[in-house]
Amino acid sequence: MIDTEKPFKNILALVRFGFISSFVLFGAGFASETLAAGLIAPEAIEQQVKECAALHFNAVNCARGIERKIIGRKNYSVTRVKDTLRIQLAKRMVKLIDATTKTGDKLITYSYLGFDKNLDIHIIHVQRDEGDGYMVIHHYSGQRALPCGYPIASPDGKNFLSIAEDLTTGNTPNNIEIWRVTSGRFSKDANFEPEWGPHVGHWLNASRVQIAKRCYAPTEKNNAELRPCGNAMVEYSDARWKLVE
């Protein structure tokens, strides 16, 4: 799903160097590393964010903890006033406003997770009433896209990997996506929906991704137990991305 300059609504039924130098680059520097251990972002981002290490993990609390850490470092390009998240792009300000019912229950919550300098994108966690997802906004074009998982940049900065693992609840996708970023525009070049869970992903080079798989391994204590069951590859050949199991 790709959005443009229009306000990000209907998800319910919903200067260049001047600002960029002020960003706290959470997420940058992990371009080709494994998306591992973290529950909504790479472990290196969640480290030392107490809300992400809580015994009873809550995605919104973790995401807001990351956001507070970024804003707390005097990152004036990202600010929050109550339910409104403000992100200063190169040419304009973006406002993302949490959606709330008349009774005060949250329908959609936006939380800032960081900026990836390799892709020039802002990364936002989107928590819906059931399930969560991600939004990316290009700093220069203002274009938006909705990948299934946290974006991991390829070594050449031309693509990003996005994976989501959900074999049980059905609230989020269980898939692998490859997105292309060209002149500030997003294109989803590949989408795979395997029967196993894509647990972590790792760029081996600009045209090859290794995916650690998890499969059902029910036990007496947990009928939905998942355990490692090998690796798969996503490779670019013959002008397209292929899943090799």
Backbone hydrogen bonds in HBPLUS format (Angstrom, degrees):
<---DONOR---> <-ACCEPTOR-->    atom                        ^
c    i                          cat <-CA-CA->   ^        H-A-AA   ^      H-
h    n   atom  resd res      DA  || num        DHA   H-A  angle D-A-AA Bond
n    s   type  num  typ     dist DA aas  dist angle  dist       angle   num
A0146-LEU N   A0001-MET O   3.16 MM 145  5.66 148.9  2.26 170.3 166.7     1
A0003-ASP N   A0144-ARG O   2.99 MM 141  4.91 153.9  2.06 122.1 129.3     2
A0144-ARG N   A0003-ASP O   3.33 MM 141  4.91 162.0  2.36 121.8 122.6     3
A0009-LYS N   A0007-PRO O   2.94 MM   2  5.79 120.2  2.30 113.1  96.3     4
A0018-GLY N   A0015-VAL O   2.40 MM   3  4.88 140.8  1.54 134.3 149.5     5
A0022-SER N   A0019-PHE O   2.98 MM   3  5.60 154.7  2.04 117.2 124.9     6
A0023-PHE N   A0020-ILE O   3.28 MM   3  5.65 167.2  2.30 111.8 115.6     7
A0026-PHE N   A0024-VAL O   2.85 MM   2  5.89 137.2  2.03 108.1  95.5     8
A0028-ALA N   A0025-LEU O   3.28 MM   3  5.36 146.7  2.40 108.6 118.2     9
A0115-PHE N   A0026-PHE O   3.09 MM  89  5.88 120.8  2.46 143.2 157.8    10
A0033-GLU N   A0030-PHE O   3.30 MM   3  5.20 162.1  2.34 103.7 108.9    11
A0035-LEU N   A0201-GLY O   3.20 MM 166  5.72 150.0  2.29 148.2 157.0    12
A0038-GLY N   A0036-ALA O   2.66 MM   2  5.64 144.9  1.78 100.4  94.9    13
A0043-GLU N   A0036-ALA O   3.33 MM   7  6.13 142.5  2.48 159.0 163.2    14
A0045-ILE N   A0042-PRO O   2.89 MM   3  5.54 144.7  2.01 118.7 128.3    15
A0046-GLU N   A0042-PRO O   3.27 MM   4  6.66 154.0  2.34 147.6 155.2    16
A0047-GLN N   A0043-GLU O   2.91 MM   4  5.98 136.4  2.11 155.3 165.4    17
A0049-VAL N   A0046-GLU O   3.04 MM   3  5.48 146.8  2.16 140.0 136.2    18
A0052-CYS N   A0049-VAL O   2.88 MM   3  5.61 152.1  1.96 123.3 131.5    19
A0053-ALA N   A0050-LYS O   3.13 MM   3  5.26 149.8  2.23 102.7 111.7    20
A0062-CYS N   A0058-ASN O   2.97 MM   4  6.21 159.8  2.01 157.3 163.5    21
A0063-ALA N   A0059-ALA O   2.88 MM   4  6.05 167.7  1.89 152.8 156.3    22
A0064-ARG N   A0060-VAL O   2.85 MM   4  6.02 162.9  1.88 153.6 158.3    23
A0065-GLY N   A0061-ASN O   2.90 MM   4  6.00 141.8  2.05 137.7 148.5    24
A0066-ILE N   A0062-CYS O   2.99 MM   4  6.36 152.9  2.07 151.7 158.1    25
A0067-GLU N   A0063-ALA O   2.95 MM   4  6.23 161.4  1.99 147.0 152.7    26
A0068-ARG N   A0064-ARG O   2.85 MM   4  6.02 161.6  1.88 147.1 151.5    27
A0069-LYS N   A0065-GLY O   3.11 MM   4  6.29 150.5  2.21 140.3 147.9    28
A0070-ILE N   A0066-ILE O   3.07 MM   4  6.41 154.1  2.14 151.3 157.9    29
A0071-ILE N   A0067-GLU O   2.93 MM   4  6.22 173.0  1.94 162.6 163.3    30
A0072-GLY N   A0068-ARG O   2.74 MM   4  5.69 148.2  1.84 141.2 151.1    31
A0073-ARG N   A0070-ILE O   3.16 MM   3  5.49 153.3  2.24 105.5 113.5    32
A0074-LYS N   A0071-ILE O   3.09 MM   3  5.65 130.7  2.35 123.9 123.9    33
A0078-VAL N   A0075-ASN O   3.18 MM   3  5.92 167.4  2.20 120.1 123.9    34
A0088-GLN N   A0077-SER O   2.85 MM  11  5.05 167.1  1.86 157.7 160.1    35
A0079-THR N   A0086-ARG O   2.99 MM   7  5.19 161.4  2.03 145.1 151.1    36
A0086-ARG N   A0079-THR O   2.79 MM   7  5.19 178.9  1.79 160.9 160.8    37
A0081-VAL N   A0084-THR O   2.98 MM   3  5.29 159.4  2.02 151.8 157.7    38
A0084-THR N   A0081-VAL O   3.03 MM   3  5.29 163.4  2.05 125.0 129.4    39
A0098-ASP N   A0083-ASP O   2.96 MM  15  5.35 165.7  1.98 155.4 157.8    40
A0085-LEU N   A0096-LEU O   2.88 MM  11  5.12 175.3  1.88 151.4 151.5    41
A0096-LEU N   A0085-LEU O   2.87 MM  11  5.12 163.1  1.90 151.5 157.3    42
A0087-ILE N   A0094-VAL O   2.87 MM   7  5.13 161.8  1.90 150.3 156.2    43
A0094-VAL N   A0087-ILE O   2.85 MM   7  5.13 169.5  1.86 149.3 153.0    44
A0089-LEU N   A0092-ARG O   2.77 MM   3  5.25 150.3  1.86 160.1 163.9    45
A0090-ALA N   A0139-HIS O   3.05 MM  49  5.94 175.2  2.05 154.6 155.8    46
A0099-ALA N   A0108-ILE O   2.98 MM   9  4.99 141.3  2.13 130.6 142.4    47
A0107-LEU N   A0099-ALA O   2.80 MM   8  5.32 174.8  1.80 146.6 147.9    48
A0108-ILE N   A0099-ALA O   3.37 MM   9  4.99 162.5  2.40 126.6 128.5    49
A0101-THR N   A0105-ASP O   2.77 MM   4  5.25 163.4  1.79 154.9 159.7    50
A0104-GLY N   A0101-THR O   2.93 MM   3  5.16 160.8  1.97 109.0 115.0    51
A0109-THR N   A0127-GLN O   2.84 MM  18  5.01 147.0  1.95 139.4 150.0    52
A0127-GLN N   A0109-THR O   2.88 MM  18  5.01 168.5  1.89 151.5 153.6    53
A0111-SER N   A0125-HIS O   2.98 MM  14  5.12 151.0  2.06 146.3 152.7    54
A0125-HIS N   A0111-SER O   2.75 MM  14  5.12 161.4  1.78 160.0 161.4    55
A0113-LEU N   A0123-ILE O   2.83 MM  10  5.42 167.2  1.84 156.7 157.0    56
A0123-ILE N   A0114-GLY O   2.78 MM   9  5.34 162.7  1.81 166.4 165.2    57
A0116-ASP N   A0121-ILE O   2.87 MM   5  5.42 161.6  1.91 160.0 164.7    58
A0119-LEU N   A0116-ASP O   3.28 MM   3  5.63 138.1  2.47 104.2 113.9    59
A0120-ASP N   A0116-ASP O   2.77 MM   4  5.65 125.6  2.06 142.8 159.9    60
A0121-ILE N   A0116-ASP O   3.23 MM   5  5.42 151.7  2.31 140.0 144.6    61
A0139-HIS N   A0120-ASP O   2.88 MM  19  5.64 172.2  1.88 154.9 156.8    62
A0122-HIS N   A0137-ILE O   2.86 MM  15  5.15 162.0  1.89 145.9 150.8    63
A0137-ILE N   A0122-HIS O   3.04 MM  15  5.15 151.0  2.13 137.3 145.8    64
A0124-ILE N   A0135-MET O   2.85 MM  11  5.07 164.9  1.87 162.8 162.4    65
A0135-MET N   A0124-ILE O   2.90 MM  11  5.07 155.6  1.96 147.2 151.4    66
A0126-VAL N   A0133-GLY O   2.88 MM   7  5.03 177.5  1.88 133.4 132.6    67
A0133-GLY N   A0126-VAL O   2.74 MM   7  5.03 148.8  1.83 146.7 156.7    68
A0128-ARG N   A0131-GLY O   2.95 MM   3  5.60 150.9  2.03 151.5 161.0    69
A0136-VAL N   A0145-ALA O   2.96 MM   9  5.44 158.2  2.01 151.4 155.4    70
A0145-ALA N   A0136-VAL O   3.05 MM   9  5.44 143.9  2.19 147.2 154.5    71
A0138-HIS N   A0143-GLN O   2.87 MM   5  5.38 161.1  1.91 154.1 160.4    72
A0142-GLY N   A0138-HIS O   2.95 MM   4  5.01 144.2  2.08 128.8 138.1    73
A0152-ILE N   A0161-LEU O   2.90 MM   9  5.03 154.4  1.96 143.3 151.4    74
A0161-LEU N   A0152-ILE O   2.81 MM   9  5.03 160.1  1.85 142.9 142.7    75
A0154-SER N   A0159-ASN O   2.85 MM   5  5.34 158.9  1.89 147.1 142.9    76
A0157-GLY N   A0154-SER O   2.90 MM   3  5.15 160.1  1.94 114.3 121.0    77
A0181-VAL N   A0158-LYS O   2.92 MM  23  5.55 170.0  1.93 151.7 152.0    78
A0160-PHE N   A0179-TRP O   2.87 MM  19  5.26 146.6  1.98 139.5 146.5    79
A0179-TRP N   A0160-PHE O   2.91 MM  19  5.26 173.8  1.91 159.2 161.1    80
A0162-SER N   A0177-GLU O   2.97 MM  15  5.02 152.7  2.05 147.3 146.3    81
A0177-GLU N   A0162-SER O   2.73 MM  15  5.02 162.1  1.76 162.4 165.9    82
A0164-ALA N   A0175-ASN O   3.01 MM  11  5.45 156.6  2.07 157.1 159.1    83
A0175-ASN N   A0164-ALA O   2.97 MM  11  5.45 125.4  2.28 130.8 146.6    84
A0176-ILE N   A0192-PHE O   2.84 MM  16  5.08 150.0  1.93 144.5 152.8    85
A0192-PHE N   A0176-ILE O   2.84 MM  16  5.08 162.3  1.87 149.1 155.3    86
A0178-ILE N   A0190-ALA O   3.06 MM  12  5.05 155.4  2.13 131.6 134.1    87
A0189-ASP N   A0178-ILE O   2.83 MM  11  5.68 132.2  2.06 149.4 164.5    88
A0190-ALA N   A0178-ILE O   3.28 MM  12  5.05 144.3  2.41 141.7 140.9    89
A0180-ARG N   A0187-SER O   2.70 MM   7  5.08 163.5  1.72 151.9 157.7    90
A0187-SER N   A0180-ARG O   2.92 MM   7  5.08 143.9  2.05 147.3 154.0    91
A0182-THR N   A0185-ARG O   2.92 MM   3  5.23 159.3  1.96 149.8 154.0    92
A0185-ARG N   A0182-THR O   2.91 MM   3  5.23 155.7  1.96 113.8 121.8    93
A0197-GLY N   A0214-ARG O   2.71 MM  17  4.89 167.3  1.73 165.2 161.0    94
A0214-ARG N   A0197-GLY O   2.84 MM  17  4.89 138.3  2.01 138.6 150.2    95
A0199-HIS N   A0212-ALA O   2.84 MM  13  5.54 150.3  1.92 165.8 175.1    96
A0212-ALA N   A0200-VAL O   2.89 MM  12  5.27 158.8  1.94 149.6 156.4    97
A0202-HIS N   A0210-GLN O   2.85 MM   8  5.13 140.9  2.01 148.3 158.8    98
A0210-GLN N   A0202-HIS O   2.76 MM   8  5.13 170.5  1.77 155.3 155.8    99
A0204-LEU N   A0208-ARG O   2.86 MM   4  5.51 157.2  1.91 145.5 152.6   100
A0205-ASN N   A0208-ARG O   3.40 MM   3  5.36 160.2  2.44 140.0 139.9   101
A0208-ARG N   A0205-ASN O   3.37 MM   3  5.36 177.5  2.37 110.1 110.7   102
A0236-TYR N   A0207-SER O   2.94 MM  29  5.12 153.3  2.02 151.6 150.1   103
A0209-VAL N   A0234-VAL O   2.83 MM  25  5.01 155.6  1.89 147.6 155.2   104
A0234-VAL N   A0209-VAL O   2.86 MM  25  5.01 158.0  1.90 142.9 149.3   105
A0211-ILE N   A0232-ALA O   2.84 MM  21  5.10 173.0  1.84 149.4 150.0   106
A0232-ALA N   A0211-ILE O   2.84 MM  21  5.10 154.9  1.90 146.6 155.1   107
A0213-LYS N   A0230-GLY O   2.87 MM  17  5.53 170.1  1.88 157.3 157.7   108
A0229-CYS N   A0213-LYS O   3.05 MM  16  5.47 155.8  2.11 126.0 127.8   109
A0215-CYS N   A0227-ARG O   2.89 MM  12  5.58 157.2  1.94 156.9 155.3   110
A0227-ARG N   A0215-CYS O   2.96 MM  12  5.58 156.9  2.01 152.7 158.0   111
A0217-ALA N   A0225-GLU O   2.72 MM   8  5.21 159.2  1.76 150.1 147.2   112
A0219-THR N   A0222-ASN O   2.89 MM   3  5.05 172.1  1.89 129.9 132.6   113
A0225-GLU N   A0222-ASN O   3.30 MM   3  5.38 154.3  2.38 113.2 111.0   114
A0233-MET N   A0244-VAL O   2.84 MM  11  5.03 168.0  1.86 151.2 155.3   115
A0244-VAL N   A0233-MET O   2.66 MM  11  5.03 176.0  1.66 161.6 163.1   116
A0235-GLU N   A0242-LYS O   2.86 MM   7  5.29 154.0  1.93 151.6 156.4   117
A0242-LYS N   A0235-GLU O   2.75 MM   7  5.29 152.3  1.82 148.2 157.7   118
A0237-SER N   A0240-ARG O   2.93 MM   3  5.59 158.4  1.97 163.4 157.0   119
A0240-ARG N   A0237-SER O   3.14 MM   3  5.59 147.9  2.24 110.8 119.0   120
